Amino acid sequence: MLPFSEACARNKGPILGILSRALANSSAVLEIGSGTGQHAVHFASNLPHLTWQPTDRAASLPWLVARIAEEGPANLRPPLELDVAHAAWPAVACDAVFSANTLHIMSWPEVEAFFRGVGRVAGPGSLLAVYGPFRYGGAYTSQSNAAFDRSLRERDPVSGIRDFEALDALAARVGLHLEADYPMPANNQLLIWRREG
């Protein structure tokens, strides 16, 4: 049986509502950290003008391959291995990058590597869309996010909910400028940066 994420099932609709507008003029999306593949299947199915390229680390690929083989539409490509910490990312032509619920499970050096990698693959006019919980001015947006952050750090001290301002600084360093910050259900946000072009 394929793995199933309740969170993906709940948030795919609201995320699609934003992505359908943000990606209207895009043609190819690189998804980083595709996990169970539920988002990839849903977004590719509902955005047929896009080529959607899912990726994840090697350990997650078997079930990602299985879901895409079983449920994937024609515009959803076979998944590729991508570890943000490795300098060599797959050679994928894209004009958008999407990632959901990944930055808070990475170490800070991996978050930095994530933005450096996006900076290498994002050409003029490209956008980066990142979904998840964030802190603003060092403050949590809810008590549930504070509790979630504690549980993350107890499980892995190098993980944790990231400060928006620190992420925005990393984005600016690679030429990406904040275009929108959308509040989402369950105390999450969808951040969209774009490279001028």
C-alpha positions as CSV (number, residue, x, y, z in Angstrom):
1,M,0.0,0.0,0.0
2,L,1.3,3.5,-0.9
3,P,2.2,5.8,2.0
4,F,-0.4,8.5,2.7
5,S,0.0,11.9,4.4
6,E,-3.1,13.4,6.0
7,A,-1.5,16.8,5.9
8,C,-0.9,16.6,2.1
9,A,-4.5,15.5,1.6
10,R,-5.7,18.6,3.6
11,N,-3.4,21.2,2.2
12,K,-3.3,20.3,-1.5
13,G,-6.4,22.2,-2.3
14,P,-5.4,25.5,-0.7
15,I,-1.9,25.3,-2.2
16,L,-3.3,24.5,-5.6
17,G,-5.5,27.6,-5.4
18,I,-2.4,29.8,-5.1
19,L,-0.1,27.8,-7.5
20,S,-2.7,27.9,-10.3
21,R,-2.3,31.7,-10.4
22,A,1.4,31.9,-9.5
23,L,2.4,29.3,-12.1
24,A,0.0,30.4,-14.9
25,N,3.0,31.6,-17.0
26,S,5.4,28.8,-16.0
27,S,6.1,25.7,-18.0
28,A,8.3,23.4,-15.9
29,V,8.4,22.9,-12.1
30,L,11.2,21.3,-10.1
31,E,9.7,20.0,-6.8
32,I,12.2,19.5,-4.0
33,G,11.3,16.9,-1.4
34,S,8.3,15.3,-3.0
35,G,7.8,12.8,-0.2
36,T,4.8,10.6,-0.7
37,G,4.2,12.1,-4.1
38,Q,0.6,13.2,-3.3
39,H,1.3,16.9,-4.0
40,A,3.1,16.0,-7.3
41,V,0.2,13.9,-8.6
42,H,-2.4,16.5,-7.6
43,F,-0.7,19.5,-8.9
44,A,0.4,18.0,-12.1
45,S,-3.1,16.6,-12.7
46,N,-4.7,20.0,-12.2
47,L,-2.0,22.1,-14.0
48,P,-1.7,20.2,-17.3
49,H,0.3,23.1,-18.9
50,L,3.2,22.3,-16.6
51,T,5.8,19.6,-16.7
52,W,6.3,18.6,-13.1
53,Q,9.6,17.1,-12.0
54,P,9.4,15.4,-8.5
55,T,12.6,14.8,-6.6
56,D,13.7,13.4,-3.2
57,R,16.5,11.8,-1.4
58,A,17.3,8.2,-2.3
59,A,15.5,6.6,0.7
60,S,12.2,8.2,-0.4
61,L,12.4,7.3,-4.0
62,P,10.8,3.8,-4.0
63,W,7.4,4.8,-2.8
64,L,7.6,8.0,-4.9
65,V,8.3,6.0,-8.0
66,A,5.4,3.6,-7.1
67,R,2.8,6.4,-6.6
68,I,3.8,8.2,-9.9
69,A,3.6,4.9,-11.8
70,E,0.2,4.2,-10.4
71,E,-1.4,7.6,-10.3
72,G,0.7,10.1,-12.3
73,P,-0.6,12.0,-15.3
74,A,1.4,12.3,-18.5
75,N,3.0,15.6,-17.5
76,L,4.5,14.2,-14.3
77,R,8.0,13.0,-14.9
78,P,9.7,10.0,-13.2
79,P,11.3,11.1,-9.9
80,L,14.9,12.0,-9.7
81,E,17.3,11.8,-6.7
82,L,18.1,15.1,-5.2
83,D,19.8,15.8,-1.9
84,V,20.1,19.6,-1.4
85,A,23.4,19.1,0.5
86,H,25.1,17.8,-2.7
87,A,26.5,20.4,-4.9
88,A,25.6,18.5,-8.1
89,W,21.8,18.7,-8.6
90,P,20.1,16.9,-11.5
91,A,20.2,18.8,-14.8
92,V,16.6,19.8,-15.0
93,A,15.3,22.7,-17.1
94,C,12.7,24.6,-15.0
95,D,11.3,28.0,-14.6
96,A,9.7,27.4,-11.2
97,V,10.7,25.5,-8.0
98,F,8.3,24.2,-5.4
99,S,8.9,22.7,-2.0
100,A,6.5,21.9,0.9
101,N,7.2,21.2,4.5
102,T,10.9,20.7,4.0
103,L,12.9,23.6,5.4
104,H,11.9,22.8,9.0
105,I,13.2,19.3,8.8
106,M,16.6,20.3,7.3
107,S,19.6,21.5,9.2
108,W,20.5,25.2,8.7
109,P,23.5,24.3,6.4
110,E,21.0,22.3,4.3
111,V,18.6,25.2,4.2
112,E,21.5,27.4,3.0
113,A,22.4,24.7,0.4
114,F,18.7,24.6,-0.7
115,F,18.8,28.3,-1.6
116,R,22.2,28.1,-3.3
117,G,20.9,25.3,-5.4
118,V,17.7,27.1,-6.3
119,G,19.9,30.1,-7.2
120,R,21.8,27.9,-9.7
121,V,18.7,26.5,-11.4
122,A,16.4,29.5,-11.4
123,G,16.8,31.6,-14.5
124,P,15.5,35.1,-15.1
125,G,11.8,35.4,-14.3
126,S,11.8,32.1,-12.4
127,L,9.9,31.7,-9.1
128,L,10.4,29.8,-5.9
129,A,7.3,28.7,-3.9
130,V,7.9,27.3,-0.4
131,Y,5.0,26.1,1.8
132,G,5.3,25.5,5.6
133,P,5.3,27.0,9.0
134,F,7.6,30.0,9.7
135,R,8.4,32.5,12.4
136,Y,8.3,36.2,12.0
137,G,10.5,38.5,14.0
138,G,11.5,35.5,16.0
139,A,7.9,34.9,17.1
140,Y,5.6,31.9,16.3
141,T,2.4,32.5,14.5
142,S,0.5,30.2,16.9
143,Q,0.9,28.2,20.0
144,S,0.6,25.0,18.0
145,N,3.5,26.0,15.9
146,A,5.6,26.7,19.0
147,A,4.7,23.2,20.2
148,F,5.5,21.7,16.8
149,D,8.9,23.4,16.8
150,R,9.7,21.9,20.3
151,S,8.8,18.5,19.0
152,L,11.0,18.9,15.9
153,R,14.0,20.0,18.0
154,E,13.5,17.2,20.5
155,R,13.6,14.7,17.7
156,D,16.4,16.4,15.8
157,P,18.2,19.4,17.4
158,V,19.4,20.7,14.0
159,S,15.8,21.0,12.7
160,G,13.1,23.5,13.5
161,I,10.7,26.2,12.2
162,R,12.8,28.8,10.4
163,D,12.6,32.6,10.6
164,F,11.1,34.2,7.6
165,E,13.7,37.1,7.7
166,A,16.6,34.7,7.6
167,L,15.1,32.8,4.6
168,D,14.3,36.1,2.8
169,A,18.0,37.1,3.2
170,L,19.1,33.8,1.7
171,A,16.8,34.3,-1.2
172,A,18.0,37.8,-1.8
173,R,21.6,36.5,-1.8
174,V,20.8,34.5,-4.9
175,G,18.7,37.1,-6.7
176,L,15.2,36.1,-5.6
177,H,12.9,38.8,-4.3
178,L,9.7,38.3,-2.3
179,E,6.6,38.6,-4.4
180,A,3.9,37.3,-2.0
181,D,3.4,35.8,1.4
182,Y,0.1,34.0,1.6
183,P,-1.4,32.8,4.9
184,M,-2.6,29.2,4.6
185,P,-4.7,26.9,6.8
186,A,-3.3,25.3,9.9
187,N,-0.9,28.2,10.6
188,N,1.2,27.7,7.5
189,Q,2.3,30.1,4.8
190,L,3.1,30.0,1.1
191,L,6.1,32.2,0.3
192,I,6.8,33.1,-3.3
193,W,10.0,34.7,-4.4
194,R,10.8,35.6,-8.0
195,R,14.0,36.4,-9.9
196,E,13.7,39.5,-12.1
197,G,13.9,38.9,-15.7
